[in-house]
Amino acid sequence: MVQAVINIEEKNNRVLNIVKAKFGLKDKSEAINLVVNEYEQNSLEPQLRPEYKIKLTNIMKGKHLSRKEFEKEVA
């Protein structure tokens, strides 16, 4: 575990207190960890997540047309 001294704005401090209270966490460290984990799940490179591999496999199994076949279908 890494320990750090951080400076945060008053508004962000209030948000951490709300997260801490809402989820019944012991301290702000747990609140920060929760917020960072949520950010990771929602914003960071989805191709690295296991769910993305499953989704990609399903896409690859689907029906695909070549360009010529597509142009015939559209025309």
Buried (B, 14 or more C-beta within 10 A) or exposed (E): EEEEEEEEEEEEEEBBEEBBEEEEBEEBBBBBEBBEEEEEEEEEEEEEEEEEEEEEEEEEEEEEEEEEEEEEEEE
